[in-house]
Amino acid sequence: MKLLSATSIDFNFNPYQILPYAFGISTVSIPYSQIIDNLKNKQKLQALLELR
């Protein structure tokens, strides 16, 4: 599952996808500041963030 927050893109993973079941659901957050230069459509992302 992918989630957009005001500052990052968050990826949620089910148990066993990354860590053992005992750890539960894992979330990895990537701040926009780290990926914005690699995006093809920066304007679309910026417009989306302005709507929030």
DOLUM-456788 format. One line per field, with one value per atom (N, C-alpha, C, O): residue number from 1; x, y, z; residue in one letter. Coordinates in Angstrom, 1 decimal. Layout:
<sites>
milo NUM / ...
X X / ...
Y Y / ...
Z Z / ...
rovo a / ...
</sites>
This chain:
<sites>
milo 1 / 1 / 1 / 1 / 2 / 2 / 2 / 2 / 3 / 3 / 3 / 3 / 4 / 4 / 4 / 4 / 5 / 5 / 5 / 5 / 6 / 6 / 6 / 6 / 7 / 7 / 7 / 7 / 8 / 8 / 8 / 8 / 9 / 9 / 9 / 9 / 10 / 10 / 10 / 10 / 11 / 11 / 11 / 11 / 12 / 12 / 12 / 12 / 13 / 13 / 13 / 13 / 14 / 14 / 14 / 14 / 15 / 15 / 15 / 15 / 16 / 16 / 16 / 16 / 17 / 17 / 17 / 17 / 18 / 18 / 18 / 18 / 19 / 19 / 19 / 19 / 20 / 20 / 20 / 20 / 21 / 21 / 21 / 21 / 22 / 22 / 22 / 22 / 23 / 23 / 23 / 23 / 24 / 24 / 24 / 24 / 25 / 25 / 25 / 25 / 26 / 26 / 26 / 26 / 27 / 27 / 27 / 27 / 28 / 28 / 28 / 28 / 29 / 29 / 29 / 29 / 30 / 30 / 30 / 30 / 31 / 31 / 31 / 31 / 32 / 32 / 32 / 32 / 33 / 33 / 33 / 33 / 34 / 34 / 34 / 34 / 35 / 35 / 35 / 35 / 36 / 36 / 36 / 36 / 37 / 37 / 37 / 37 / 38 / 38 / 38 / 38 / 39 / 39 / 39 / 39 / 40 / 40 / 40 / 40 / 41 / 41 / 41 / 41 / 42 / 42 / 42 / 42 / 43 / 43 / 43 / 43 / 44 / 44 / 44 / 44 / 45 / 45 / 45 / 45 / 46 / 46 / 46 / 46 / 47 / 47 / 47 / 47 / 48 / 48 / 48 / 48 / 49 / 49 / 49 / 49 / 50 / 50 / 50 / 50 / 51 / 51 / 51 / 51 / 52 / 52 / 52 / 52
X 0.8 / 0.0 / 0.9 / 1.9 / 0.5 / 1.3 / 0.5 / -0.7 / 1.1 / 0.4 / 1.2 / 2.4 / 0.5 / 1.2 / 0.9 / -0.3 / 1.9 / 1.8 / 2.2 / 2.6 / 2.2 / 2.7 / 4.1 / 4.6 / 4.9 / 6.4 / 7.0 / 8.2 / 6.3 / 6.9 / 5.9 / 4.7 / 6.5 / 5.7 / 6.0 / 7.1 / 4.9 / 5.0 / 4.6 / 3.6 / 5.4 / 5.1 / 4.9 / 5.8 / 3.7 / 3.4 / 3.6 / 3.1 / 4.2 / 4.4 / 3.8 / 3.9 / 3.2 / 2.6 / 3.7 / 4.8 / 3.3 / 4.3 / 4.8 / 4.2 / 6.1 / 6.8 / 7.4 / 8.3 / 6.9 / 7.4 / 8.8 / 9.7 / 9.1 / 10.4 / 11.0 / 12.2 / 10.2 / 10.7 / 9.9 / 8.9 / 10.3 / 9.5 / 8.1 / 7.9 / 7.2 / 5.8 / 5.7 / 4.8 / 6.6 / 6.5 / 6.7 / 6.2 / 7.3 / 7.4 / 6.2 / 6.0 / 5.2 / 4.0 / 4.2 / 5.1 / 3.3 / 3.4 / 4.6 / 4.8 / 5.3 / 6.5 / 6.1 / 5.4 / 6.6 / 6.4 / 7.8 / 8.6 / 8.0 / 9.2 / 8.7 / 7.8 / 9.3 / 9.0 / 10.2 / 11.3 / 9.9 / 10.9 / 10.5 / 9.5 / 11.3 / 11.0 / 11.0 / 11.9 / 10.1 / 10.1 / 11.5 / 11.9 / 12.1 / 13.3 / 14.4 / 15.3 / 14.3 / 15.3 / 15.0 / 15.9 / 13.8 / 13.5 / 13.0 / 12.9 / 12.8 / 12.2 / 13.0 / 12.5 / 14.4 / 15.2 / 15.2 / 15.5 / 14.7 / 14.6 / 13.3 / 13.1 / 12.3 / 11.0 / 10.9 / 11.4 / 10.1 / 9.9 / 8.9 / 9.1 / 7.9 / 6.8 / 6.8 / 5.9 / 7.8 / 7.8 / 6.6 / 6.2 / 6.1 / 5.0 / 3.8 / 3.0 / 3.6 / 2.4 / 2.5 / 1.5 / 3.7 / 3.8 / 3.7 / 3.0 / 4.2 / 4.1 / 2.6 / 2.2 / 1.9 / 0.5 / -0.3 / -1.2 / 0.0 / -0.7 / -0.4 / -1.3 / 0.8 / 1.1 / 0.5 / 0.2 / 0.3 / -0.4 / -1.9 / -2.4 / -2.5 / -3.9 / -4.1 / -5.2 / -3.1 / -3.3 / -3.3 / -3.4
Y -1.2 / 0.0 / 1.2 / 1.3 / 2.2 / 3.5 / 4.6 / 4.7 / 5.4 / 6.6 / 7.8 / 7.9 / 8.9 / 10.2 / 11.0 / 11.2 / 11.5 / 12.5 / 13.8 / 14.0 / 14.8 / 16.1 / 16.2 / 17.1 / 15.3 / 15.3 / 14.1 / 14.2 / 13.0 / 11.8 / 10.9 / 11.1 / 9.9 / 8.8 / 7.6 / 7.3 / 7.0 / 5.9 / 4.6 / 4.5 / 3.6 / 2.2 / 1.3 / 1.2 / 0.7 / -0.3 / -1.7 / -2.0 / -2.5 / -3.9 / -4.9 / -4.6 / -5.9 / -6.9 / -7.7 / -7.7 / -8.3 / -9.2 / -10.2 / -10.7 / -10.6 / -11.5 / -10.9 / -11.5 / -9.8 / -9.2 / -8.6 / -8.7 / -8.1 / -7.5 / -8.1 / -8.4 / -8.1 / -8.5 / -9.7 / -10.1 / -10.4 / -11.5 / -11.1 / -9.9 / -12.0 / -11.8 / -11.0 / -10.2 / -11.3 / -10.7 / -9.2 / -8.5 / -8.7 / -7.2 / -6.5 / -5.3 / -7.3 / -6.7 / -6.0 / -6.3 / -5.0 / -4.3 / -3.3 / -2.6 / -3.3 / -2.5 / -1.3 / -1.4 / -0.1 / 1.1 / 1.7 / 1.9 / 2.0 / 2.7 / 4.1 / 4.2 / 5.1 / 6.5 / 7.1 / 7.0 / 7.7 / 8.3 / 9.8 / 10.1 / 10.7 / 12.1 / 12.6 / 12.2 / 13.5 / 14.1 / 14.8 / 14.8 / 15.3 / 16.1 / 15.1 / 15.6 / 13.8 / 12.9 / 12.4 / 11.9 / 12.5 / 11.9 / 12.9 / 12.6 / 14.2 / 15.2 / 15.4 / 15.6 / 15.3 / 15.5 / 14.4 / 14.5 / 13.2 / 12.0 / 11.8 / 10.9 / 12.7 / 12.5 / 13.2 / 14.2 / 12.6 / 13.1 / 14.3 / 15.3 / 14.1 / 15.2 / 15.9 / 15.7 / 16.7 / 17.4 / 18.3 / 18.5 / 18.9 / 19.8 / 19.1 / 19.7 / 17.9 / 17.1 / 16.9 / 17.0 / 16.5 / 16.3 / 17.6 / 17.6 / 18.6 / 19.9 / 20.4 / 20.9 / 20.2 / 20.5 / 19.7 / 20.2 / 18.4 / 17.5 / 17.9 / 17.9 / 18.3 / 18.7 / 20.0 / 20.2 / 20.9 / 22.2 / 22.0 / 22.8 / 20.9 / 20.6 / 20.2 / 20.3 / 19.7 / 19.2 / 20.3 / 20.1
Z 0.0 / 0.0 / 0.0 / 0.7 / -0.8 / -0.9 / -0.3 / -0.6 / 0.5 / 1.1 / 0.8 / 1.0 / 0.5 / 0.3 / 1.6 / 1.9 / 2.2 / 3.3 / 2.8 / 1.7 / 3.7 / 3.4 / 3.1 / 2.4 / 3.7 / 3.5 / 2.9 / 2.6 / 2.7 / 2.2 / 1.5 / 1.6 / 0.9 / 0.3 / 1.3 / 1.6 / 1.8 / 2.7 / 2.1 / 1.4 / 2.3 / 1.8 / 3.0 / 3.8 / 3.0 / 4.1 / 3.5 / 2.4 / 4.3 / 3.9 / 5.0 / 6.2 / 4.5 / 5.4 / 6.1 / 5.7 / 7.2 / 7.9 / 6.9 / 6.0 / 7.1 / 6.3 / 5.0 / 4.4 / 4.6 / 3.3 / 3.5 / 2.6 / 4.7 / 5.0 / 6.2 / 6.3 / 7.3 / 8.6 / 9.1 / 8.4 / 10.1 / 10.7 / 11.1 / 11.4 / 11.2 / 11.5 / 12.9 / 13.0 / 13.8 / 15.1 / 15.1 / 16.1 / 14.1 / 14.0 / 13.5 / 13.6 / 12.9 / 12.4 / 11.0 / 10.3 / 10.8 / 9.5 / 9.5 / 10.5 / 8.5 / 8.4 / 7.5 / 6.5 / 7.8 / 7.0 / 6.7 / 7.6 / 5.4 / 5.0 / 4.4 / 3.6 / 4.9 / 4.5 / 3.7 / 4.1 / 2.5 / 1.7 / 1.6 / 1.0 / 2.2 / 2.1 / 0.6 / -0.1 / 0.3 / -1.0 / -1.4 / -2.5 / -0.3 / -0.6 / -1.1 / -1.8 / -0.8 / -1.3 / -2.7 / -3.4 / -3.2 / -4.5 / -5.5 / -6.7 / -5.1 / -6.1 / -7.3 / -8.4 / -7.2 / -8.4 / -9.4 / -10.5 / -8.9 / -9.8 / -10.4 / -11.3 / -10.1 / -10.7 / -12.0 / -12.3 / -12.9 / -14.2 / -14.2 / -14.9 / -13.4 / -13.4 / -12.1 / -11.3 / -11.8 / -10.5 / -10.4 / -9.2 / -11.4 / -11.3 / -10.8 / -10.0 / -11.2 / -10.8 / -9.3 / -8.5 / -8.8 / -7.4 / -6.6 / -5.5 / -7.1 / -6.4 / -6.3 / -5.3 / -7.4 / -7.4 / -6.4 / -5.8 / -6.4 / -5.5 / -4.0 / -3.2 / -3.7 / -2.3 / -2.0 / -0.8 / -2.9 / -2.7 / -2.3 / -1.7 / -2.8 / -2.5 / -1.1 / -0.6 / -0.4 / 0.9 / 1.9 / 3.1
rovo m / m / m / m / k / k / k / k / l / l / l / l / l / l / l / l / s / s / s / s / a / a / a / a / t / t / t / t / s / s / s / s / i / i / i / i / d / d / d / d / f / f / f / f / n / n / n / n / f / f / f / f / n / n / n / n / p / p / p / p / y / y / y / y / q / q / q / q / i / i / i / i / l / l / l / l / p / p / p / p / y / y / y / y / a / a / a / a / f / f / f / f / g / g / g / g / i / i / i / i / s / s / s / s / t / t / t / t / v / v / v / v / s / s / s / s / i / i / i / i / p / p / p / p / y / y / y / y / s / s / s / s / q / q / q / q / i / i / i / i / i / i / i / i / d / d / d / d / n / n / n / n / l / l / l / l / k / k / k / k / n / n / n / n / k / k / k / k / q / q / q / q / k / k / k / k / l / l / l / l / q / q / q / q / a / a / a / a / l / l / l / l / l / l / l / l / e / e / e / e / l / l / l / l / r / r / r / r
</sites>
